């Protein structure tokens, strides 16, 4: 069926400024890492993407290797862009990345060389069917390539019209500071940092958030639900239709051990008292810091997405709730 976007799509989403840039991003963005390859039905993918845009999600996050197989998420998203979202291109922020292994031989193994980044960006544009992406990322720091080479490649990607903005993912505070200084000198300031951040992985509180603030960069967090662990879905076992149940390399059933389940269960009770689901509370908890621009959720169905989006507008945490959450996370 043909798609027309909901008239009221901008009525409830919250948009946050990305660092000191001119760009606003939705507080909740949608990521296409796991659920937009060959393992999930195309009809579900289309329904999730339509629903996301209908509820004000303007930002879709991709990378060269999202699938499976590698490249497939960009191909699938490109198809839906062409059929459904074409009239809305200027309402969308589409990102891609390069940094991990992608094609055979020394130039496709990832990292931050000029050869790899520019070729990979061109491949992504082709798969997506786009002239440019809105944000292009160096997906990870490469200790074997001069940072100047990586930053010059990002600068080139912007100046050649392949991307409007550039960012970095998972760089530590020191690497971030260096990268930001080089990029600023080149005249292409880094827009954004994309780190993992959730209740169970708080490494960015130890310096990175402050660094990004000093550099004027926004922060967009990946795996805000710890890939689904921060929901109630694994409390009673591993459902077959779940990331851990479907044999994902990134989420092994043994990662969901008894200690994790105990913590999830305690957090689930705190969430209930707040009239939120655990997933919603986990998102609200990240967004409590206004320096976080956005969280990227990875919903695999429309009901999941709808429920995640209902985290917006939740009541702020009371001091008691904060203390209770901290004590669960400290155990
Ligand atoms: P999440 O932590 O949001 O995990 C997503 C999973 O959580 C879903 O697949 C689903 O699991 C489950 N889930 C989501 N909502 C609900 C709900 N309401 N109820 C129950 N379960 C729910 O994020 P991801 O790990 O998927 O990462 C999000 C995005 O971040 C990626 O798509 C990608 O864009 C980006 N990313 C970036 C990385 C980087 O290196 N820069 C690395 C990893 C991710 P199920 O599938 O089992 O239904």
py3Dmol code that shows the C-alpha trace and the ligand (Angstrom):
import py3Dmol

protein = """\
ATOM      1  CA  UNK A   1       0.000   0.000   0.000  1.00  0.00           C
ATOM      2  CA  UNK A   2       1.185   3.521  -0.643  1.00  0.00           C
ATOM      3  CA  UNK A   3       2.422   5.501   2.304  1.00  0.00           C
ATOM      4  CA  UNK A   4       1.585   8.995   3.389  1.00  0.00           C
ATOM      5  CA  UNK A   5       3.204  10.161   6.589  1.00  0.00           C
ATOM      6  CA  UNK A   6       0.977  10.921   9.582  1.00  0.00           C
ATOM      7  CA  UNK A   7      -0.061  14.565   9.713  1.00  0.00           C
ATOM      8  CA  UNK A   8       0.605  14.751  13.445  1.00  0.00           C
ATOM      9  CA  UNK A   9       4.080  13.205  13.263  1.00  0.00           C
ATOM     10  CA  UNK A  10       5.788  16.181  14.905  1.00  0.00           C
ATOM     11  CA  UNK A  11       3.340  16.628  17.770  1.00  0.00           C
ATOM     12  CA  UNK A  12       4.880  14.505  20.506  1.00  0.00           C
ATOM     13  CA  UNK A  13       8.549  13.860  19.764  1.00  0.00           C
ATOM     14  CA  UNK A  14      11.165  15.831  21.674  1.00  0.00           C
ATOM     15  CA  UNK A  15      14.055  17.218  19.606  1.00  0.00           C
ATOM     16  CA  UNK A  16      17.400  18.015  21.193  1.00  0.00           C
ATOM     17  CA  UNK A  17      20.232  20.145  19.850  1.00  0.00           C
ATOM     18  CA  UNK A  18      23.247  18.097  18.854  1.00  0.00           C
ATOM     19  CA  UNK A  19      26.075  19.666  20.843  1.00  0.00           C
ATOM     20  CA  UNK A  20      26.635  23.252  19.744  1.00  0.00           C
ATOM     21  CA  UNK A  21      25.695  22.498  16.123  1.00  0.00           C
ATOM     22  CA  UNK A  22      22.712  23.713  14.157  1.00  0.00           C
ATOM     23  CA  UNK A  23      21.211  20.224  14.016  1.00  0.00           C
ATOM     24  CA  UNK A  24      18.328  18.902  16.103  1.00  0.00           C
ATOM     25  CA  UNK A  25      17.898  15.162  16.607  1.00  0.00           C
ATOM     26  CA  UNK A  26      14.927  13.255  18.017  1.00  0.00           C
ATOM     27  CA  UNK A  27      15.478  12.131  21.625  1.00  0.00           C
ATOM     28  CA  UNK A  28      14.765   8.597  20.377  1.00  0.00           C
ATOM     29  CA  UNK A  29      16.293   7.462  17.089  1.00  0.00           C
ATOM     30  CA  UNK A  30      15.999   4.104  15.332  1.00  0.00           C
ATOM     31  CA  UNK A  31      18.986   1.863  14.609  1.00  0.00           C
ATOM     32  CA  UNK A  32      19.101  -0.762  11.850  1.00  0.00           C
ATOM     33  CA  UNK A  33      21.956  -2.926  13.134  1.00  0.00           C
ATOM     34  CA  UNK A  34      20.151  -6.192  13.784  1.00  0.00           C
ATOM     35  CA  UNK A  35      16.555  -6.211  12.676  1.00  0.00           C
ATOM     36  CA  UNK A  36      16.762  -5.025   9.064  1.00  0.00           C
ATOM     37  CA  UNK A  37      18.764  -7.755   7.369  1.00  0.00           C
ATOM     38  CA  UNK A  38      17.642 -11.134   6.066  1.00  0.00           C
ATOM     39  CA  UNK A  39      16.446 -12.585   9.389  1.00  0.00           C
ATOM     40  CA  UNK A  40      13.401 -10.336   9.826  1.00  0.00           C
ATOM     41  CA  UNK A  41      10.431 -10.114   7.423  1.00  0.00           C
ATOM     42  CA  UNK A  42      10.434  -7.175   5.017  1.00  0.00           C
ATOM     43  CA  UNK A  43       6.846  -6.382   5.958  1.00  0.00           C
ATOM     44  CA  UNK A  44       7.855  -5.913   9.614  1.00  0.00           C
ATOM     45  CA  UNK A  45      10.811  -3.753   8.625  1.00  0.00           C
ATOM     46  CA  UNK A  46       8.594  -1.513   6.533  1.00  0.00           C
ATOM     47  CA  UNK A  47       5.961  -1.277   9.281  1.00  0.00           C
ATOM     48  CA  UNK A  48       8.559  -0.352  11.924  1.00  0.00           C
ATOM     49  CA  UNK A  49      10.130   2.310   9.705  1.00  0.00           C
ATOM     50  CA  UNK A  50       6.765   3.847   8.798  1.00  0.00           C
ATOM     51  CA  UNK A  51       5.633   3.855  12.414  1.00  0.00           C
ATOM     52  CA  UNK A  52       8.911   5.437  13.495  1.00  0.00           C
ATOM     53  CA  UNK A  53       8.561   8.333  11.085  1.00  0.00           C
ATOM     54  CA  UNK A  54       4.856   8.698  11.889  1.00  0.00           C
ATOM     55  CA  UNK A  55       5.843   9.263  15.517  1.00  0.00           C
ATOM     56  CA  UNK A  56       8.522  11.835  14.821  1.00  0.00           C
ATOM     57  CA  UNK A  57      11.648   9.695  14.537  1.00  0.00           C
ATOM     58  CA  UNK A  58      13.563  11.612  11.924  1.00  0.00           C
ATOM     59  CA  UNK A  59      16.890   9.876  12.466  1.00  0.00           C
ATOM     60  CA  UNK A  60      17.777   6.421  11.145  1.00  0.00           C
ATOM     61  CA  UNK A  61      21.182   5.006  12.024  1.00  0.00           C
ATOM     62  CA  UNK A  62      22.986   2.557   9.727  1.00  0.00           C
ATOM     63  CA  UNK A  63      26.475   1.278   8.981  1.00  0.00           C
ATOM     64  CA  UNK A  64      28.143  -0.516   6.093  1.00  0.00           C
ATOM     65  CA  UNK A  65      28.076  -3.893   7.871  1.00  0.00           C
ATOM     66  CA  UNK A  66      24.528  -3.937   9.290  1.00  0.00           C
ATOM     67  CA  UNK A  67      22.506  -6.956   8.200  1.00  0.00           C
ATOM     68  CA  UNK A  68      23.003  -9.863   8.132  1.00  0.00           C
ATOM     69  CA  UNK A  69      24.596 -10.205   5.640  1.00  0.00           C
ATOM     70  CA  UNK A  70      26.825  -7.132   5.604  1.00  0.00           C
ATOM     71  CA  UNK A  71      25.305  -4.341   3.523  1.00  0.00           C
ATOM     72  CA  UNK A  72      21.789  -5.775   3.642  1.00  0.00           C
ATOM     73  CA  UNK A  73      20.316  -3.224   6.067  1.00  0.00           C
ATOM     74  CA  UNK A  74      21.400  -0.404   3.753  1.00  0.00           C
ATOM     75  CA  UNK A  75      19.926  -2.231   0.760  1.00  0.00           C
ATOM     76  CA  UNK A  76      16.625  -2.880   2.556  1.00  0.00           C
ATOM     77  CA  UNK A  77      16.430   0.653   3.935  1.00  0.00           C
ATOM     78  CA  UNK A  78      17.282   2.032   0.480  1.00  0.00           C
ATOM     79  CA  UNK A  79      14.333   0.168  -1.029  1.00  0.00           C
ATOM     80  CA  UNK A  80      11.893   1.533   1.536  1.00  0.00           C
ATOM     81  CA  UNK A  81      13.381   5.000   1.113  1.00  0.00           C
ATOM     82  CA  UNK A  82      12.668   4.801  -2.592  1.00  0.00           C
ATOM     83  CA  UNK A  83       9.099   3.528  -2.250  1.00  0.00           C
ATOM     84  CA  UNK A  84       7.915   5.243   0.944  1.00  0.00           C
ATOM     85  CA  UNK A  85      10.145   8.064   2.099  1.00  0.00           C
ATOM     86  CA  UNK A  86      11.293   9.719  -1.104  1.00  0.00           C
ATOM     87  CA  UNK A  87       9.050  12.788  -0.678  1.00  0.00           C
ATOM     88  CA  UNK A  88      10.374  13.180   2.868  1.00  0.00           C
ATOM     89  CA  UNK A  89      14.131  13.122   2.250  1.00  0.00           C
ATOM     90  CA  UNK A  90      14.604  16.589   3.714  1.00  0.00           C
ATOM     91  CA  UNK A  91      12.799  15.523   6.895  1.00  0.00           C
ATOM     92  CA  UNK A  92      15.278  12.698   7.499  1.00  0.00           C
ATOM     93  CA  UNK A  93      18.718  12.364   9.048  1.00  0.00           C
ATOM     94  CA  UNK A  94      20.325   9.194   7.721  1.00  0.00           C
ATOM     95  CA  UNK A  95      23.698   8.063   9.000  1.00  0.00           C
ATOM     96  CA  UNK A  96      26.209   5.428   7.995  1.00  0.00           C
ATOM     97  CA  UNK A  97      29.617   4.334   9.236  1.00  0.00           C
ATOM     98  CA  UNK A  98      32.797   2.519   8.320  1.00  0.00           C
ATOM     99  CA  UNK A  99      35.311   0.988  10.690  1.00  0.00           C
ATOM    100  CA  UNK A 100      34.779  -2.775  10.905  1.00  0.00           C
ATOM    101  CA  UNK A 101      35.645  -5.525   8.408  1.00  0.00           C
ATOM    102  CA  UNK A 102      33.581  -5.256   5.254  1.00  0.00           C
ATOM    103  CA  UNK A 103      35.168  -6.673   2.091  1.00  0.00           C
ATOM    104  CA  UNK A 104      38.109  -8.973   1.256  1.00  0.00           C
ATOM    105  CA  UNK A 105      41.675  -7.796   1.059  1.00  0.00           C
ATOM    106  CA  UNK A 106      43.714  -5.197   2.907  1.00  0.00           C
ATOM    107  CA  UNK A 107      41.469  -2.210   2.051  1.00  0.00           C
ATOM    108  CA  UNK A 108      38.187  -3.648   3.296  1.00  0.00           C
ATOM    109  CA  UNK A 109      39.251  -4.962   6.691  1.00  0.00           C
ATOM    110  CA  UNK A 110      38.150  -1.901   8.598  1.00  0.00           C
ATOM    111  CA  UNK A 111      40.055   0.754  10.447  1.00  0.00           C
ATOM    112  CA  UNK A 112      40.445   4.365   9.430  1.00  0.00           C
ATOM    113  CA  UNK A 113      42.478   4.587   6.227  1.00  0.00           C
ATOM    114  CA  UNK A 114      41.483   7.049   3.531  1.00  0.00           C
ATOM    115  CA  UNK A 115      41.162   4.218   1.006  1.00  0.00           C
ATOM    116  CA  UNK A 116      38.739   2.250   3.188  1.00  0.00           C
ATOM    117  CA  UNK A 117      36.617   5.145   4.460  1.00  0.00           C
ATOM    118  CA  UNK A 118      35.998   6.792   1.102  1.00  0.00           C
ATOM    119  CA  UNK A 119      35.386   3.553  -0.796  1.00  0.00           C
ATOM    120  CA  UNK A 120      33.054   2.342   1.943  1.00  0.00           C
ATOM    121  CA  UNK A 121      31.127   5.606   1.949  1.00  0.00           C
ATOM    122  CA  UNK A 122      30.623   5.305  -1.812  1.00  0.00           C
ATOM    123  CA  UNK A 123      29.405   1.721  -1.404  1.00  0.00           C
ATOM    124  CA  UNK A 124      26.939   2.791   1.294  1.00  0.00           C
ATOM    125  CA  UNK A 125      25.551   5.595  -0.877  1.00  0.00           C
ATOM    126  CA  UNK A 126      25.015   3.129  -3.699  1.00  0.00           C
ATOM    127  CA  UNK A 127      23.217   0.615  -1.475  1.00  0.00           C
ATOM    128  CA  UNK A 128      21.070   3.334   0.035  1.00  0.00           C
ATOM    129  CA  UNK A 129      20.357   4.938  -3.328  1.00  0.00           C
ATOM    130  CA  UNK A 130      21.351   8.338  -1.944  1.00  0.00           C
ATOM    131  CA  UNK A 131      23.535  11.205  -3.148  1.00  0.00           C
ATOM    132  CA  UNK A 132      24.643  11.944   0.396  1.00  0.00           C
ATOM    133  CA  UNK A 133      24.171  10.755   3.964  1.00  0.00           C
ATOM    134  CA  UNK A 134      23.485  13.281   6.687  1.00  0.00           C
ATOM    135  CA  UNK A 135      26.084  11.912   9.088  1.00  0.00           C
ATOM    136  CA  UNK A 136      29.076   9.710   8.285  1.00  0.00           C
ATOM    137  CA  UNK A 137      31.067   8.102  11.100  1.00  0.00           C
ATOM    138  CA  UNK A 138      34.461   6.669  11.746  1.00  0.00           C
ATOM    139  CA  UNK A 139      33.014   3.577  13.444  1.00  0.00           C
ATOM    140  CA  UNK A 140      36.009   2.955  15.688  1.00  0.00           C
ATOM    141  CA  UNK A 141      39.427   4.343  16.501  1.00  0.00           C
ATOM    142  CA  UNK A 142      42.245   2.774  14.464  1.00  0.00           C
ATOM    143  CA  UNK A 143      45.557   2.697  16.342  1.00  0.00           C
ATOM    144  CA  UNK A 144      47.452   1.803  13.155  1.00  0.00           C
ATOM    145  CA  UNK A 145      46.359   4.738  11.015  1.00  0.00           C
ATOM    146  CA  UNK A 146      47.417   8.326  11.752  1.00  0.00           C
ATOM    147  CA  UNK A 147      44.415  10.137  13.218  1.00  0.00           C
ATOM    148  CA  UNK A 148      45.168  12.971  10.771  1.00  0.00           C
ATOM    149  CA  UNK A 149      44.530  10.599   7.865  1.00  0.00           C
ATOM    150  CA  UNK A 150      41.185   9.489   9.291  1.00  0.00           C
ATOM    151  CA  UNK A 151      40.053  13.046  10.036  1.00  0.00           C
ATOM    152  CA  UNK A 152      41.193  14.318   6.619  1.00  0.00           C
ATOM    153  CA  UNK A 153      39.153  11.537   5.034  1.00  0.00           C
ATOM    154  CA  UNK A 154      36.061  12.626   6.972  1.00  0.00           C
ATOM    155  CA  UNK A 155      36.722  16.234   5.943  1.00  0.00           C
ATOM    156  CA  UNK A 156      37.028  15.081   2.330  1.00  0.00           C
ATOM    157  CA  UNK A 157      33.772  13.128   2.594  1.00  0.00           C
ATOM    158  CA  UNK A 158      31.996  16.323   3.640  1.00  0.00           C
ATOM    159  CA  UNK A 159      33.717  18.609   1.130  1.00  0.00           C
ATOM    160  CA  UNK A 160      32.981  16.217  -1.730  1.00  0.00           C
ATOM    161  CA  UNK A 161      29.277  16.257  -0.853  1.00  0.00           C
ATOM    162  CA  UNK A 162      29.037  12.654   0.340  1.00  0.00           C
ATOM    163  CA  UNK A 163      27.947  13.685   3.851  1.00  0.00           C
ATOM    164  CA  UNK A 164      26.674  16.811   5.562  1.00  0.00           C
ATOM    165  CA  UNK A 165      28.228  16.083   8.968  1.00  0.00           C
ATOM    166  CA  UNK A 166      30.726  13.629  10.413  1.00  0.00           C
ATOM    167  CA  UNK A 167      31.142  11.892  13.736  1.00  0.00           C
ATOM    168  CA  UNK A 168      33.061   9.230  15.617  1.00  0.00           C
ATOM    169  CA  UNK A 169      31.990   6.125  17.481  1.00  0.00           C
ATOM    170  CA  UNK A 170      33.504   4.460  20.554  1.00  0.00           C
ATOM    171  CA  UNK A 171      36.625   6.689  20.671  1.00  0.00           C
ATOM    172  CA  UNK A 172      37.878   7.141  24.250  1.00  0.00           C
ATOM    173  CA  UNK A 173      38.064  10.640  25.771  1.00  0.00           C
ATOM    174  CA  UNK A 174      41.685  11.254  24.791  1.00  0.00           C
ATOM    175  CA  UNK A 175      41.189  10.005  21.229  1.00  0.00           C
ATOM    176  CA  UNK A 176      38.042  12.121  21.024  1.00  0.00           C
ATOM    177  CA  UNK A 177      39.830  15.273  22.121  1.00  0.00           C
ATOM    178  CA  UNK A 178      42.604  14.752  19.567  1.00  0.00           C
ATOM    179  CA  UNK A 179      40.193  13.921  16.765  1.00  0.00           C
ATOM    180  CA  UNK A 180      38.029  16.948  17.560  1.00  0.00           C
ATOM    181  CA  UNK A 181      41.042  19.292  17.477  1.00  0.00           C
ATOM    182  CA  UNK A 182      42.235  17.978  14.101  1.00  0.00           C
ATOM    183  CA  UNK A 183      38.759  18.088  12.582  1.00  0.00           C
ATOM    184  CA  UNK A 184      38.149  21.617  13.864  1.00  0.00           C
ATOM    185  CA  UNK A 185      41.432  22.802  12.323  1.00  0.00           C
ATOM    186  CA  UNK A 186      40.402  21.267   9.007  1.00  0.00           C
ATOM    187  CA  UNK A 187      37.140  23.240   9.142  1.00  0.00           C
ATOM    188  CA  UNK A 188      34.870  20.206   9.524  1.00  0.00           C
ATOM    189  CA  UNK A 189      34.048  20.004  13.232  1.00  0.00           C
ATOM    190  CA  UNK A 190      32.917  16.642  14.577  1.00  0.00           C
ATOM    191  CA  UNK A 191      29.153  16.792  15.088  1.00  0.00           C
ATOM    192  CA  UNK A 192      28.601  13.818  17.336  1.00  0.00           C
ATOM    193  CA  UNK A 193      29.984  10.893  19.291  1.00  0.00           C
ATOM    194  CA  UNK A 194      28.240   7.503  19.286  1.00  0.00           C
ATOM    195  CA  UNK A 195      29.195   5.408  22.328  1.00  0.00           C
ATOM    196  CA  UNK A 196      27.519   2.445  24.007  1.00  0.00           C
ATOM    197  CA  UNK A 197      25.656   3.595  27.093  1.00  0.00           C
ATOM    198  CA  UNK A 198      23.057   1.916  29.253  1.00  0.00           C
ATOM    199  CA  UNK A 199      22.383   1.111  32.912  1.00  0.00           C
ATOM    200  CA  UNK A 200      24.831  -1.796  32.744  1.00  0.00           C
ATOM    201  CA  UNK A 201      27.598  -0.027  30.824  1.00  0.00           C
ATOM    202  CA  UNK A 202      28.363   3.426  32.198  1.00  0.00           C
ATOM    203  CA  UNK A 203      31.905   3.958  30.878  1.00  0.00           C
ATOM    204  CA  UNK A 204      31.052   7.334  29.295  1.00  0.00           C
ATOM    205  CA  UNK A 205      30.347   8.866  32.710  1.00  0.00           C
ATOM    206  CA  UNK A 206      34.062   8.572  33.374  1.00  0.00           C
ATOM    207  CA  UNK A 207      35.212  11.466  31.177  1.00  0.00           C
ATOM    208  CA  UNK A 208      33.651  11.067  27.746  1.00  0.00           C
ATOM    209  CA  UNK A 209      30.470  13.047  28.434  1.00  0.00           C
ATOM    210  CA  UNK A 210      32.542  15.960  29.759  1.00  0.00           C
ATOM    211  CA  UNK A 211      34.924  15.778  26.803  1.00  0.00           C
ATOM    212  CA  UNK A 212      32.068  15.885  24.305  1.00  0.00           C
ATOM    213  CA  UNK A 213      30.526  18.835  26.111  1.00  0.00           C
ATOM    214  CA  UNK A 214      33.838  20.715  26.014  1.00  0.00           C
ATOM    215  CA  UNK A 215      34.224  19.954  22.309  1.00  0.00           C
ATOM    216  CA  UNK A 216      30.658  21.009  21.524  1.00  0.00           C
ATOM    217  CA  UNK A 217      29.791  17.523  20.301  1.00  0.00           C
ATOM    218  CA  UNK A 218      26.449  15.816  20.755  1.00  0.00           C
ATOM    219  CA  UNK A 219      26.183  12.271  22.128  1.00  0.00           C
ATOM    220  CA  UNK A 220      23.949   9.545  20.708  1.00  0.00           C
ATOM    221  CA  UNK A 221      23.917   6.310  22.691  1.00  0.00           C
ATOM    222  CA  UNK A 222      23.793   2.838  21.209  1.00  0.00           C
ATOM    223  CA  UNK A 223      22.391  -0.336  22.824  1.00  0.00           C
ATOM    224  CA  UNK A 224      20.412   1.709  25.377  1.00  0.00           C
ATOM    225  CA  UNK A 225      18.526  -1.455  26.364  1.00  0.00           C
ATOM    226  CA  UNK A 226      21.714  -3.553  26.462  1.00  0.00           C
ATOM    227  CA  UNK A 227      20.430  -5.322  23.340  1.00  0.00           C
ATOM    228  CA  UNK A 228      17.171  -6.242  25.053  1.00  0.00           C
ATOM    229  CA  UNK A 229      18.519  -7.353  28.445  1.00  0.00           C
ATOM    230  CA  UNK A 230      17.050  -4.196  30.011  1.00  0.00           C
ATOM    231  CA  UNK A 231      13.501  -5.305  29.266  1.00  0.00           C
ATOM    232  CA  UNK A 232      11.375  -7.953  30.924  1.00  0.00           C
ATOM    233  CA  UNK A 233      11.786 -10.382  28.008  1.00  0.00           C
ATOM    234  CA  UNK A 234      14.636 -12.495  29.438  1.00  0.00           C
ATOM    235  CA  UNK A 235      13.365 -12.695  33.028  1.00  0.00           C
ATOM    236  CA  UNK A 236      11.855 -16.143  32.567  1.00  0.00           C
ATOM    237  CA  UNK A 237      14.282 -17.633  30.041  1.00  0.00           C
ATOM    238  CA  UNK A 238      15.368 -17.009  26.472  1.00  0.00           C
ATOM    239  CA  UNK A 239      12.452 -16.687  24.029  1.00  0.00           C
ATOM    240  CA  UNK A 240      13.154 -18.282  20.623  1.00  0.00           C
ATOM    241  CA  UNK A 241      12.127 -15.090  18.827  1.00  0.00           C
ATOM    242  CA  UNK A 242      14.675 -12.821  20.476  1.00  0.00           C
ATOM    243  CA  UNK A 243      18.172 -11.615  19.711  1.00  0.00           C
ATOM    244  CA  UNK A 244      19.731 -14.007  22.237  1.00  0.00           C
ATOM    245  CA  UNK A 245      17.441 -16.825  21.079  1.00  0.00           C
ATOM    246  CA  UNK A 246      18.217 -16.333  17.403  1.00  0.00           C
ATOM    247  CA  UNK A 247      21.936 -17.011  17.777  1.00  0.00           C
ATOM    248  CA  UNK A 248      23.228 -13.447  17.464  1.00  0.00           C
ATOM    249  CA  UNK A 249      27.016 -13.319  17.877  1.00  0.00           C
ATOM    250  CA  UNK A 250      26.688 -10.095  19.860  1.00  0.00           C
ATOM    251  CA  UNK A 251      24.294 -11.473  22.477  1.00  0.00           C
ATOM    252  CA  UNK A 252      25.010 -14.936  23.826  1.00  0.00           C
ATOM    253  CA  UNK A 253      22.476 -16.616  26.144  1.00  0.00           C
ATOM    254  CA  UNK A 254      25.237 -17.062  28.769  1.00  0.00           C
ATOM    255  CA  UNK A 255      25.571 -13.245  29.045  1.00  0.00           C
ATOM    256  CA  UNK A 256      22.155 -13.295  30.673  1.00  0.00           C
ATOM    257  CA  UNK A 257      23.331 -14.965  33.881  1.00  0.00           C
ATOM    258  CA  UNK A 258      21.682 -15.160  37.308  1.00  0.00           C
ATOM    259  CA  UNK A 259      23.286 -11.959  38.613  1.00  0.00           C
ATOM    260  CA  UNK A 260      22.075 -10.057  35.546  1.00  0.00           C
ATOM    261  CA  UNK A 261      18.578 -11.494  35.915  1.00  0.00           C
ATOM    262  CA  UNK A 262      18.492 -10.501  39.582  1.00  0.00           C
ATOM    263  CA  UNK A 263      19.441  -6.913  38.727  1.00  0.00           C
ATOM    264  CA  UNK A 264      16.946  -6.759  35.867  1.00  0.00           C
ATOM    265  CA  UNK A 265      14.254  -8.086  38.130  1.00  0.00           C
ATOM    266  CA  UNK A 266      14.974  -5.458  40.814  1.00  0.00           C
ATOM    267  CA  UNK A 267      15.012  -2.677  38.195  1.00  0.00           C
ATOM    268  CA  UNK A 268      11.759  -4.033  36.800  1.00  0.00           C
ATOM    269  CA  UNK A 269      10.109  -3.481  40.222  1.00  0.00           C
ATOM    270  CA  UNK A 270      11.355   0.127  40.370  1.00  0.00           C
ATOM    271  CA  UNK A 271       9.991   0.685  36.875  1.00  0.00           C
ATOM    272  CA  UNK A 272       6.584  -0.712  37.862  1.00  0.00           C
ATOM    273  CA  UNK A 273       6.392   1.740  40.761  1.00  0.00           C
ATOM    274  CA  UNK A 274       7.008   4.536  38.233  1.00  0.00           C
ATOM    275  CA  UNK A 275       4.263   3.191  35.944  1.00  0.00           C
ATOM    276  CA  UNK A 276       6.865   2.526  33.286  1.00  0.00           C
ATOM    277  CA  UNK A 277       8.078  -0.655  31.667  1.00  0.00           C
ATOM    278  CA  UNK A 278      11.715  -1.458  32.355  1.00  0.00           C
ATOM    279  CA  UNK A 279      12.596  -0.605  28.745  1.00  0.00           C
ATOM    280  CA  UNK A 280      10.946   2.786  29.134  1.00  0.00           C
ATOM    281  CA  UNK A 281      12.718   3.454  32.416  1.00  0.00           C
ATOM    282  CA  UNK A 282      16.062   2.461  30.905  1.00  0.00           C
ATOM    283  CA  UNK A 283      15.532   5.035  28.140  1.00  0.00           C
ATOM    284  CA  UNK A 284      14.299   7.760  30.513  1.00  0.00           C
ATOM    285  CA  UNK A 285      17.326   7.098  32.705  1.00  0.00           C
ATOM    286  CA  UNK A 286      19.732   7.790  29.834  1.00  0.00           C
ATOM    287  CA  UNK A 287      17.834  10.865  28.683  1.00  0.00           C
ATOM    288  CA  UNK A 288      17.924  12.333  32.230  1.00  0.00           C
ATOM    289  CA  UNK A 289      21.186  14.068  31.207  1.00  0.00           C
ATOM    290  CA  UNK A 290      20.466  16.848  28.731  1.00  0.00           C
ATOM    291  CA  UNK A 291      23.959  16.456  27.267  1.00  0.00           C
ATOM    292  CA  UNK A 292      22.761  13.170  25.766  1.00  0.00           C
ATOM    293  CA  UNK A 293      21.253  14.184  22.445  1.00  0.00           C
ATOM    294  CA  UNK A 294      19.537  10.926  21.571  1.00  0.00           C
ATOM    295  CA  UNK A 295      19.278   7.202  22.262  1.00  0.00           C
ATOM    296  CA  UNK A 296      19.230   4.750  19.347  1.00  0.00           C
ATOM    297  CA  UNK A 297      16.787   1.939  19.999  1.00  0.00           C
ATOM    298  CA  UNK A 298      16.757  -1.223  17.928  1.00  0.00           C
ATOM    299  CA  UNK A 299      13.078  -2.243  17.957  1.00  0.00           C
ATOM    300  CA  UNK A 300      12.226  -5.493  16.140  1.00  0.00           C
ATOM    301  CA  UNK A 301       8.441  -4.900  16.008  1.00  0.00           C
ATOM    302  CA  UNK A 302       5.914  -2.062  15.954  1.00  0.00           C
ATOM    303  CA  UNK A 303       4.629  -2.796  19.486  1.00  0.00           C
ATOM    304  CA  UNK A 304       8.207  -2.654  20.836  1.00  0.00           C
ATOM    305  CA  UNK A 305       8.831   0.631  19.080  1.00  0.00           C
ATOM    306  CA  UNK A 306       5.540   2.103  20.278  1.00  0.00           C
ATOM    307  CA  UNK A 307       6.283   1.096  23.816  1.00  0.00           C
ATOM    308  CA  UNK A 308       9.836   2.509  23.678  1.00  0.00           C
ATOM    309  CA  UNK A 309       8.530   5.815  22.333  1.00  0.00           C
ATOM    310  CA  UNK A 310       6.109   6.057  25.237  1.00  0.00           C
ATOM    311  CA  UNK A 311       9.172   6.633  27.437  1.00  0.00           C
ATOM    312  CA  UNK A 312       9.032  10.247  26.286  1.00  0.00           C
ATOM    313  CA  UNK A 313       7.283  12.624  28.626  1.00  0.00           C
ATOM    314  CA  UNK A 314       7.804  10.374  31.669  1.00  0.00           C
ATOM    315  CA  UNK A 315       7.986  11.998  35.090  1.00  0.00           C
ATOM    316  CA  UNK A 316      11.531  12.895  36.178  1.00  0.00           C
ATOM    317  CA  UNK A 317      13.232  10.545  38.630  1.00  0.00           C
ATOM    318  CA  UNK A 318      12.744  11.296  42.320  1.00  0.00           C
ATOM    319  CA  UNK A 319      15.764  11.233  44.619  1.00  0.00           C
ATOM    320  CA  UNK A 320      14.519   7.974  46.111  1.00  0.00           C
ATOM    321  CA  UNK A 321      14.269   6.363  42.704  1.00  0.00           C
ATOM    322  CA  UNK A 322      17.775   7.507  41.816  1.00  0.00           C
ATOM    323  CA  UNK A 323      19.181   6.051  45.029  1.00  0.00           C
ATOM    324  CA  UNK A 324      17.327   2.768  44.525  1.00  0.00           C
ATOM    325  CA  UNK A 325      18.550   2.443  40.961  1.00  0.00           C
ATOM    326  CA  UNK A 326      22.133   3.232  41.984  1.00  0.00           C
ATOM    327  CA  UNK A 327      22.033   0.599  44.698  1.00  0.00           C
ATOM    328  CA  UNK A 328      20.822  -2.074  42.266  1.00  0.00           C
ATOM    329  CA  UNK A 329      23.495  -1.105  39.734  1.00  0.00           C
ATOM    330  CA  UNK A 330      26.217  -1.103  42.403  1.00  0.00           C
ATOM    331  CA  UNK A 331      25.553  -4.752  43.364  1.00  0.00           C
TER     332      UNK A 331
END
"""
ligand_1 = """\
48
LIG
P 18.884 -1.841 22.104
O 19.702 -1.887 23.324
O 17.736 -0.901 22.015
O 18.383 -3.331 21.815
C 17.425 -3.577 20.828
C 16.696 -4.855 21.130
O 16.002 -4.711 22.341
C 15.648 -5.191 20.091
O 16.193 -5.898 19.008
C 14.659 -5.997 20.881
O 15.100 -7.317 21.023
C 14.755 -5.379 22.247
N 13.687 -4.410 22.522
C 13.592 -3.125 22.110
N 12.480 -2.563 22.595
C 11.861 -3.506 23.327
C 10.670 -3.537 24.084
N 9.886 -2.448 24.200
N 10.325 -4.694 24.700
C 11.103 -5.778 24.604
N 12.250 -5.811 23.905
C 12.619 -4.686 23.276
O 19.776 -1.424 20.900
P 20.747 -2.199 19.845
O 21.735 -3.005 20.549
O 19.887 -2.839 18.825
O 21.456 -0.942 19.224
C 20.658 0.108 18.686
C 21.360 0.750 17.546
O 22.580 1.328 17.976
C 21.773 -0.187 16.415
O 20.694 -0.521 15.569
C 22.813 0.641 15.731
O 22.186 1.635 14.939
C 23.511 1.298 16.914
N 24.722 0.549 17.309
C 25.935 1.122 17.083
C 27.106 0.485 17.401
C 28.395 1.183 17.173
O 29.458 0.553 17.247
N 28.397 2.464 16.882
C 27.106 -0.873 17.993
C 25.778 -1.365 18.265
C 24.641 -0.676 17.926
P 14.615 -8.547 20.119
O 15.345 -8.391 18.834
O 15.068 -9.709 20.934
O 13.134 -8.455 19.947
"""
view = py3Dmol.view(width=600, height=400)
view.addModel(protein, "pdb")
view.setStyle({"model": 0}, {"cartoon": {"style": "trace"}})
view.addModel(ligand_1, "xyz")
view.setStyle({"model": 1}, {"stick": {}})
view.zoomTo()
view.show()
